[in-house]
């Protein structure tokens, strides 16, 4: 949150619910704060913010199914963000 005001780009958050390194609640709070910031500034439509939460995954999203979903989500997100 330290550099929150400097963020002006699309953001994709990938969160492991069993993460013991970074509390998953930090990611969800960040997501909601960015959504509110972009909506308030009028950037909501052009600056997308997405979040995927993975049950049973820790800090590294290394499960086979999670890895597949992460790859596909990143591919689609970057394609959409590119315009």
Residue pairs with C-beta under 8 A, 6 or more apart in sequence:
1 29
1 30
1 33
4 30
4 33
4 34
4 37
7 34
7 37
8 43
8 47
9 47
9 81
10 47
10 48
10 49
10 77
10 80
10 81
11 34
11 48
11 49
11 50
12 50
12 51
12 52
12 73
12 74
12 77
13 27
13 30
13 31
13 49
13 50
13 51
13 52
14 51
14 52
14 54
14 61
14 70
14 73
15 24
15 27
15 28
15 51
15 52
15 53
15 54
16 24
16 53
16 54
16 56
16 57
16 58
16 59
16 60
16 61
16 66
17 24
17 53
17 54
17 55
17 56
17 57
18 55
18 56
18 57
18 58
19 57
19 58
19 59
20 58
20 59
21 58
21 59
22 59
24 53
27 51
27 53
28 51
28 53
31 49
31 51
34 49
35 44
35 49
38 44
38 47
38 49
48 77
48 80
48 81
50 73
50 77
52 69
52 70
52 73
54 61
54 63
54 66
54 69
56 63
57 63
57 66
61 67
61 70
